Amino acid sequence: MVEHHLPDEVLLEYAAGAADPGHALIVACHLTLCPTCRQTVASYEALGAALTGVSTAISTPTANEDTLVARIMAGVDPTLPSETETVELPSTDPPASPHDAVFPWPLQQIIGPFKRLAWRRRLPGLRTFDVAISGARTVIRMIEAGPGMKVVGHGHTGLELDLVLAGGLEDLTRGGEFERGDIQRADADVTHTLEVLPGEPCLLLTVNEGPFVPDGLYSRLVYRYLGWS
């Protein structure tokens, strides 16, 4: 059961069609896993429809999936690679299924199914994939980190949103554990250290409004090496 949700302001921007493409992607993915936030967005859309006379409501989880994808696909340039990575999808392969056990359907539509993602190995136990969406002002990235791995201390230059898609994550500074469907969020007022829970790798869709702010010498070295600061 999802216990950690998206900020209301991000959901409101999404419902109004004004969200950054990166935020729109993480909202669309979270809504497929979270009935609470899905209902919140539906309420915002119903209010907008009442005020404007135009209905954009999404009423059921299954009918929502194509609508959620449509919200962000207009901003996706399939010919635009990330700075270091791209996905090649052979035309002979069958189309991605909306029932992929790992990736929500909106994410599959943009980067393909989990098993065909072209990861880049960054450190032992850490691999990443940068997601390029035309017009996004946010940094959008897939991260997979091994059990027990720490995300060294860091602050933020803006809002950070992490959607857990597999495994789990613990905030060692503020407390709280995050599992599939949960949102880990932090802003410019937060400096924290995270750790992957035991058992299986943690898979994240992460969206940041700016680079990390390293906390301490070791953190500066790590984030400089990764190019994240």
Secondary structure as GFF3:
##gff-version 3
##sequence-region A 1 229
A	DSSP	alpha_helix	8	15	.	.	.	ID=ss1
A	DSSP	alpha_helix	21	31	.	.	.	ID=ss2
A	DSSP	alpha_helix	35	52	.	.	.	ID=ss3
A	DSSP	alpha_helix	61	73	.	.	.	ID=ss4
A	DSSP	alpha_helix	105	111	.	.	.	ID=ss5
A	DSSP	three_ten_helix	114	116	.	.	.	ID=ss6
A	DSSP	beta_strand	120	123	.	.	.	ID=ss7
A	DSSP	beta_strand	126	130	.	.	.	ID=ss8
A	DSSP	beta_strand	139	145	.	.	.	ID=ss9
A	DSSP	beta_strand	150	156	.	.	.	ID=ss10
A	DSSP	beta_strand	160	166	.	.	.	ID=ss11
A	DSSP	beta_strand	169	171	.	.	.	ID=ss12
A	DSSP	beta_strand	177	178	.	.	.	ID=ss13
A	DSSP	beta_strand	183	186	.	.	.	ID=ss14
A	DSSP	beta_strand	192	196	.	.	.	ID=ss15
A	DSSP	beta_strand	202	208	.	.	.	ID=ss16
A	DSSP	beta_strand	212	214	.	.	.	ID=ss17
A	DSSP	alpha_helix	217	226	.	.	.	ID=ss18
###
